[in-house]
Amino acid sequence: MDFNNVQESFNHYRTMSLEDMESRAAEVKTEIDTDPDADVTKLNIEIEGIKEAMENKQEKEQGDDEEVEDRNFNPITGMDVTTQVPTENVEASAEYRSAFYKTMLGKELTDVETRAFNQVQQRADDFNTTGNSAAVLPTETLNEVISKARKEGGLLSVVREFNLPTNISVPIGTPADKASWHTEGSEVDAEHVETTKVKFEGFELLKVFSLSIANKRMSIDAFESYLTDELAATVIEAIEEAIVSGDGDDKPEGILEGVEWDSDNTVDFSGEYTNFTEAMAKLKKGYASNAKFAMNHATLYKDVYGLTAEDGRPLFIDDPKNESIGKILGRDVVVDDHIPDGTILLGAFEYYGVNLAEDMMVEASRESSFRKGLIDYRAVAVADAKVLVPEAFVKLEGEDTP
């Protein structure tokens, strides 16, 4: 039955029992969620009438405070409107996660989801335009994006991560001397810990992708999975590339550009076992214990895999037991295909830092691709990355390296 306004719907249902109204409300909700041809406007008018009729019925049938309090449960949405939204870390709440994805898909929010969304939304105001929706990526999704990238390996999995405001100098400690034996009664001098300061800039990183409006019917879990894969494959991929070769020009500065390479920290890679022992000898004291070798897939299996010492001992040792790629001279090997062919990096990679200065934002626009029947999504991150301590790195480089 079609209703032209809420009053007509209210008059139709006001004499029915609460059970019948709840049953019809559930039918309408199912029709909205499953029928792509449903007249959503008409059905929303009917639901509003049912809601008012139910409230009117409850006011007449329930007199005491406890029963009136039960009216805070909305059988149409299945939510308790008295549910409190967290006051801290709202981005990590289930309510905000649901609100975020419903907003991106153009679905209606419940009262609780609206309150959660509004608490975070003010941080996205600068990105909003008419007809668009922008929001901070839920913490759970952001963690999943980072986790997915780390599981795929590469240098992002071993560098240090920060979440600091831009243009603030941060002290970074360098390896300290070990403790010394103490003679009873003698004075112990305090050690002066050497530190270096780093200041992260704020570079914007953008990615735009589109989905058909038909995907409005996509479930929240399915859309989150898609968005996680898309962000990991694009935004995080750009950060991974910058870690290696960023030139610092409107983007982060990578290891190859951020370290001043000379004979003190560079080894000519001629395909010899001794190239690697020479590189280890050049690594300054204090960095060797956590050092790793990093190279691309081709360099590992074409130039390194078959190298042996004079006694036949292999340089590279597979490490299937620990589910890692393997080891060279007892140090873990990291494969990152952003490293050029013939180049091998040795270093304590925790002395390279990646900073995500702001929470990642996602904006949805239903205007830019209106004629194509698409919804455009734009991911925005403010990030920087740079070498924290240059002396923590050594490079092996072949003569034919581009």
C-alpha positions in Angstrom: 0.0 0.0 0.0 1.4 3.4 -1.0 1.1 6.5 1.3 1.5 10.1 0.1 2.5 11.4 3.5 3.4 10.2 7.0 -0.1 11.1 8.4 -1.8 8.7 6.0 0.6 5.9 7.1 0.0 6.8 10.8 -3.8 6.7 10.4 -3.6 3.3 8.7 -1.4 1.6 11.4 -2.5 3.4 14.6 -5.2 0.8 15.4 -3.0 -2.2 14.8 -1.2 -4.1 17.5 2.5 -3.5 18.3 3.3 -6.9 17.0 1.7 -6.3 13.6 3.4 -3.0 13.3 6.8 -4.5 14.1 6.2 -7.2 11.6 5.4 -4.8 8.9 8.4 -2.6 9.8 10.7 -5.6 9.4 9.1 -6.4 6.0 9.7 -2.8 4.8 13.3 -2.8 6.0 14.0 -6.1 4.2 12.4 -4.7 1.0 14.6 -1.6 1.1 17.7 -3.7 1.6 17.1 -6.4 -1.0 14.9 -5.0 -3.8 16.8 -2.7 -6.1 13.6 -1.5 -7.7 12.0 -0.6 -4.4 10.4 2.9 -4.1 12.6 4.0 -1.1 10.9 7.3 -0.7 7.4 5.7 -0.4 8.7 3.1 2.0 10.4 5.6 4.2 7.1 7.5 4.5 5.5 4.3 5.5 8.2 3.5 8.1 7.9 7.0 9.6 4.1 6.5 10.0 4.7 3.1 11.6 7.2 4.6 14.0 4.8 7.4 15.1 1.9 4.9 15.4 4.1 2.6 17.6 5.1 5.5 19.8 1.5 6.6 20.2 0.5 3.0 21.0 3.2 2.7 23.6 2.2 6.0 25.3 -1.3 4.8 25.7 -0.5 1.3 26.9 2.6 2.0 29.1 2.3 4.3 32.1 5.3 3.7 34.4 8.8 5.0 33.8 10.4 1.6 33.3 8.0 0.8 30.5 8.4 4.2 28.9 12.2 3.8 29.0 11.7 0.7 26.8 10.5 2.9 24.0 14.2 3.8 23.5 14.4 0.5 21.6 13.6 1.1 18.0 12.3 -2.2 16.4 12.7 -0.7 12.9 16.4 -0.2 13.2 17.1 -2.8 15.9 19.0 -0.2 17.9 18.8 1.1 21.4 18.9 4.9 21.1 20.2 5.2 24.7 23.4 3.4 23.6 26.3 5.7 24.4 29.0 6.6 21.9 32.5 6.4 23.2 34.0 9.7 24.1 37.6 8.6 23.3 39.0 6.8 20.3 35.7 7.1 18.5 37.4 6.0 15.3 38.0 2.6 16.8 34.4 2.0 17.8 32.0 -0.4 16.0 29.4 2.4 15.8 31.8 4.7 13.8 33.0 1.8 11.6 29.4 1.1 10.6 28.6 4.8 10.1 31.7 5.3 8.0 30.9 2.5 5.5 27.2 3.3 5.4 28.1 6.9 4.5 30.5 5.8 1.8 27.8 3.6 0.3 25.0 6.2 0.7 23.0 4.2 3.2 20.9 5.6 6.1 22.5 5.8 9.5 20.9 5.0 12.9 20.8 7.6 15.6 23.8 6.1 17.4 25.8 5.8 14.2 25.0 9.4 13.4 26.3 10.6 16.8 29.5 8.6 16.4 30.0 9.9 12.9 29.4 13.5 13.9 32.0 13.3 16.7 34.7 12.5 14.1 33.2 14.4 11.1 34.4 17.8 12.2 37.9 16.7 11.4 36.9 16.1 7.8 35.1 19.4 7.2 37.9 20.9 5.2 37.5 18.1 2.7 33.8 18.4 2.3 32.0 19.9 -0.7 28.4 20.1 -1.7 27.0 16.6 -2.4 30.2 14.9 -1.1 31.0 12.9 2.0 34.4 12.8 3.7 35.4 10.9 6.8 38.4 9.6 8.8 39.2 6.0 8.0 38.1 3.7 10.9 41.1 2.6 13.1 40.3 -1.1 12.4 40.5 -0.6 8.7 43.7 1.5 8.8 45.4 -1.1 11.0 44.3 -3.8 8.5 45.7 -1.8 5.6 49.1 -1.4 7.4 49.0 -5.0 8.5 48.3 -6.3 5.0 51.2 -4.2 3.6 53.6 -5.5 6.3 52.6 -9.2 5.6 53.5 -8.7 2.0 57.1 -7.9 3.1 59.2 -5.1 1.7 61.0 -2.4 3.7 57.8 -1.0 5.1 57.7 -4.1 7.3 61.0 -3.3 9.0 61.2 0.5 9.2 60.0 2.6 12.2 56.5 4.1 12.1 55.4 7.4 13.7 52.1 9.2 14.1 53.4 12.7 14.9 52.3 16.3 13.9 54.3 17.8 11.0 57.2 20.2 11.5 58.0 19.1 15.0 61.6 18.0 15.8 61.8 14.6 17.5 65.0 13.3 19.1 66.1 9.9 18.0 68.6 8.0 20.2 71.6 6.2 18.6 73.1 3.0 19.9 74.6 3.4 23.4 77.7 1.8 25.0 77.2 -1.3 27.0 77.3 -1.3 30.8 80.7 -1.5 32.4 81.9 -3.5 35.4 81.9 -1.4 38.6 84.5 -1.4 41.3 82.8 -1.1 44.7 82.9 2.4 46.1 84.2 4.0 42.8 82.3 6.8 41.1 80.4 6.0 37.9 80.2 8.6 35.3 76.9 9.3 33.6 76.8 8.4 30.0 75.9 11.2 27.6 73.5 9.6 25.1 74.0 10.9 21.6 70.8 11.8 19.8 69.8 13.1 16.4 66.8 15.2 15.6 64.3 14.6 12.8 61.5 16.8 11.6 58.8 15.3 9.4 57.1 17.4 6.7 53.5 17.0 5.5 53.2 15.7 1.9 49.7 14.9 0.6 49.2 11.6 -1.1 46.0 11.2 -3.2 44.3 8.2 -4.9 41.0 8.3 -6.7 39.0 5.2 -7.7 35.4 4.6 -8.8 32.6 2.1 -8.2 29.3 1.6 -9.9 26.3 2.9 -8.0 25.0 -0.7 -8.0 27.6 -1.3 -5.3 25.4 0.6 -2.9 23.9 -2.8 -2.2 27.4 -4.1 -1.2 27.7 -5.3 2.4 29.8 -3.3 4.8 32.3 -6.2 5.2 32.6 -6.6 1.4 33.2 -2.9 0.9 35.8 -2.8 3.8 37.6 -5.7 2.2 37.7 -3.9 -1.2 38.8 -0.6 0.3 41.5 -2.3 2.3 42.9 -4.0 -0.8 42.7 -0.8 -2.8 44.5 1.4 -0.2 47.2 -1.2 0.4 47.8 -1.6 -3.3 47.9 2.2 -4.1 48.5 4.6 -1.2 50.8 2.2 0.8 52.5 1.2 -2.4 53.5 4.8 -3.0 54.9 5.1 0.5 56.9 1.9 0.0 58.4 3.2 -3.3 59.3 6.5 -1.6 61.2 4.6 1.2 63.7 3.4 -1.4 63.9 6.1 -4.0 62.0 9.2 -3.0 63.8 12.3 -4.0 62.4 14.7 -1.4 60.8 16.9 -4.0 57.1 17.1 -2.9 57.5 13.6 -1.6 59.5 11.8 1.1 63.2 11.2 0.8 64.2 7.6 0.4 67.3 5.7 1.6 69.1 6.0 -1.7 68.7 9.7 -1.9 68.8 10.5 1.9 72.2 9.0 2.6 75.4 10.6 1.3 77.1 7.6 -0.3 80.9 7.5 -0.5 83.8 5.0 -0.1 83.1 4.8 3.7 79.7 3.3 3.3 79.6 1.8 -0.2 81.0 -1.5 -1.5 81.4 -2.4 -5.2 79.3 -5.5 -5.7 81.1 -7.8 -8.1 79.3 -11.0 -7.2 81.8 -12.2 -4.6 81.1 -13.7 -1.1 83.7 -11.2 0.3 81.6 -8.2 -0.9 79.2 -9.0 1.9 81.8 -9.5 4.6 83.3 -6.1 3.5 79.9 -4.5 3.8 79.4 -5.9 7.3 82.9 -4.5 8.3 81.8 -1.0 7.1 78.6 -0.9 9.2 79.3 1.2 12.2 79.4 -0.2 15.8 76.0 -0.7 17.4 74.0 -1.2 14.2 75.1 -4.7 13.2 73.0 -6.6 15.7 69.7 -5.6 14.1 71.0 -5.2 10.6 69.3 -6.7 7.6 70.1 -7.1 3.9 67.5 -5.8 1.4 67.4 -6.3 -2.3 64.9 -7.0 -5.1 63.7 -10.5 -6.1 65.8 -10.6 -9.2 69.1 -9.6 -7.5 68.6 -12.2 -4.8 68.0 -15.2 -7.1 70.2 -14.1 -10.0 73.2 -12.5 -8.3 73.3 -13.7 -4.7 71.6 -17.1 -4.3 74.4 -19.2 -5.7 77.4 -17.4 -4.0 79.7 -19.5 -1.8 82.8 -19.0 0.3 86.1 -20.6 -0.7 85.2 -23.7 1.4 81.9 -24.1 -0.4 79.8 -22.6 2.4 76.7 -20.9 0.8 76.2 -17.2 1.4 72.4 -17.3 1.4 70.6 -19.7 3.8 66.9 -20.5 3.3 64.9 -20.1 6.5 61.6 -22.0 6.0 61.4 -22.9 9.7 60.8 -19.2 10.7 58.7 -18.5 7.6 61.2 -15.8 6.5 63.0 -15.5 3.2 66.4 -16.5 4.5 69.6 -15.1 6.0 73.0 -13.8 4.8 75.8 -13.9 7.3 73.2 -14.5 10.0 71.2 -11.4 9.0 67.6 -11.5 7.7 67.0 -10.8 4.1 64.2 -8.4 3.0 62.9 -8.5 -0.5 61.6 -5.2 -1.9 61.2 -4.9 -5.6 61.4 -1.1 -5.5 65.2 -1.5 -5.0 67.0 -1.3 -8.4 68.7 -4.4 -9.9 72.2 -4.9 -8.6 71.7 -2.7 -5.5 71.8 -4.2 -2.1 71.2 -2.3 1.1 72.5 -3.3 4.5 71.3 -1.5 7.5 69.4 -1.2 10.8 66.2 -0.1 9.1 64.6 1.0 12.3 66.7 4.2 11.7 64.5 5.1 8.8 61.1 6.5 9.8 57.7 6.8 8.1 55.3 9.3 9.6 51.5 9.3 9.0 50.8 12.8 10.3 47.0 12.7 10.0 44.4 9.9 10.0 43.8 8.8 6.4 40.6 10.4 4.9 38.2 8.9 2.4 35.9 11.2 0.4 32.9 10.0 -1.6 31.5 12.1 -4.5 28.3 11.3 -6.4 28.6 14.3 -8.7 31.9 14.0 -10.6 30.8 10.8 -12.5 27.0 11.5 -12.4 26.5 10.7 -16.1 28.5 7.5 -15.9 26.5 6.1 -12.9 29.6 5.9 -10.8 30.6 7.0 -7.3 34.1 8.4 -7.0 36.2 7.8 -3.9 39.3 9.8 -3.0 41.8 8.6 -0.4 43.9 11.4 1.2 46.9 10.8 3.4 49.4 13.3 4.9 52.8 11.5 5.2 56.5 11.8 5.2 59.5 9.5 5.5 63.2 10.0 5.8 66.5 8.6 7.0 66.8 9.1 10.8 70.5 8.1 11.2 72.5 7.9 7.9 75.4 6.0 9.5 73.1 3.0 10.0 73.3 2.1 6.3 75.7 0.6 3.9 75.2 0.0 0.2 76.5 -2.7 -2.2 76.2 -1.5 -5.8 77.2 -3.2 -9.0 78.9 -1.5 -11.9 75.9 -2.0 -14.2 73.4 -0.6 -11.7 71.2 2.0 -13.5 
